[in-house]
Amino acid sequence: MRRPLTALLALASLAPIASAKEGAGADYRIDWMTSGQREVTRRLEEQPLTGRARNVILFIGDGMGISTITAARILEGQLRGESGEDNALSFEQLPYLALSKTYSNNQQVSDSAPTATAMVTGVKANDGAISVDSGLDRDETDLEVVTRHALPTLLEQAEARGMATGIVTTARITHATPAVNYAHIGNRDWETDRLLPTGATVRDIAAQLVEAQRRYGIEVVMGGGRAMFLPAGDADPEYPGRSGTRLDGRRLHEEWVAARPESAYVWNKAGFNAIDGDQTRHLLGLFEPSHMLYEEDRAAGSEPSLAEMTGKALDILERSEQGYYLMVEAGRVDHAHHAGNAFRALKDSIALSDAVRAALSRVDLRDTLVIVTADHSHVFTIAGYPERGNPILGLARQPGNTAPQLALDGRPYTTLGYANGRGYSRLATGGDTRYGVPPAPGRHLEPDWTNETEDEGYHQEALVPLESETHGGEDVAIYAGGPWSHLFRGVMEQHGIYHVIRHALGW
């Protein structure tokens, strides 16, 4: 379907009139007055859409704070040979914008479980909580007690109203953000029964997905986390040296398929490609034992991209006559930041932009509410006074200087850095790039490390040495287009996202 004029205008290029040349040291000859007036014209053409939303797509860049978006925008442009600063990611061209407060019920700087819970239940929860209220103790293992504190989610409410639903992530499907859609538990770490305390009657998160499938019939679930669904004695189909984690002997992927007719399970790209959205009503895809690969490490034939999974999900969900709800998470943005590896965090942010672009190319914003946001930020900074077009992953160089800026210790520094974390570390040969590398403390001691900072395995310097970089507590952005998207403006409480979605759906 074609988008309305307002949506097309919103997706028009916002870049200034092109300069004579791009890159560091470029002589930019730009008509700033004309490009500024173009901004005004675009906004004058925008008109709020107040019809009822039929569909909702909620995109979440896990840990994708504003500094991450800025750096990803620049990197995407530079990968095309441009200076990058005037580039725009796909979701930055949506017409409405707000800031979201990310604190949880008991945290000033939050983890993903309560922030994602806020977005899909409308309630601020405690640290580690998966769609349960703040009255539940994190270590509560009694099923009856947990059930009394369970919060209904957007997915559950959508299914109860006859809508189709889907969850797509590059993290384990049992990880905090995807899990808030279907699970209710006090401790986000209880992803498999092996991790439950002895005597617990509450179900682990993977088992709760099967229970939710029997109850609701979720149409699409795709991501990583195969090991959470396989018995400890079963070898992984892709990595024979690895096995499942379950102690109860259950093969949950088989139970998921058996729960509903016209269901399919896939675990690799070939199986994914073979799925016909017109023939499959329920799809479970588990493409790694743990998290999926970072975008930088994903080979074309190994796993589907986030954009490909989004497209496949829409193939199935669009068949619903009652509309659909879809959450899409770029979960590994967060993991790369925790490892202090800005390059992979930015590449996965660009992959989310590609997924949003894929969705916008096929939905009609007159009946589909599209939201792009983050659950929280990271302590990730863009600093120094680098000239325009300076490599965003490189050393900071001021305009007109070929030599990098020097710190008080006489050594250069990078534009990108972290307030805490692992610090500098080269990627060891044969290292597992999916899970990062061990930290190496201190400043780099070699006199010239210009090329190393742009290496894919470089870990930006950090002020406070920690095993893992932490989340940041500042507000994150909400980008939106479609019915009632104009309600996203100003500074909002994060749980307000849920309430705007309900209003747009006419619930």
Buried (B, 14 or more C-beta within 10 A) or exposed (E): EEBBEBBEBBBEEBBBEEBEEBBBBBEBEBEEEEBEEBEEEBEEBBEEBEEBBBBBBBBBBBBBBBBBBBBBBBBBBBBEEBBBBBBBBBBBBBBBBBBBBBBBBBBEBBBBBBBBBBBBBBBBBBBBBBBBBBEBBBEBBEBEBBEEBBBBBBBBBBBEEEBBBBBBBBBBBBBBBBBBBBBBBBBBBBBBBBBBEEEBEBBBBBBBBBBBBEEBBBBBBBBBBBBBBBBBEBEBEBEEEBBBBBBEEBBBBBBBBEBBEEBBBBBBBEBBEEBEBEEBBBBBBBBBBBBBBBBBBBEEEBBBBBBBBBBBBBBBBBBBEEBBBBBBBBBBBBBBBBBBBBBBBBBBBBBBBBBBBBBBEBBBBBBBBBBBBBBBBBBBBBEBEBBBBBBBBBBBBEEEEEEBBEEEEEBBBBBBBBBBBBBBBBBEEEBEBBEBBEBBEEEBEEEEBEEBBBEBBBBBBBEEEBEBBBBBBBBBBBBBBBBBBBBBEEEBBBBBBBBBBBBBBEE
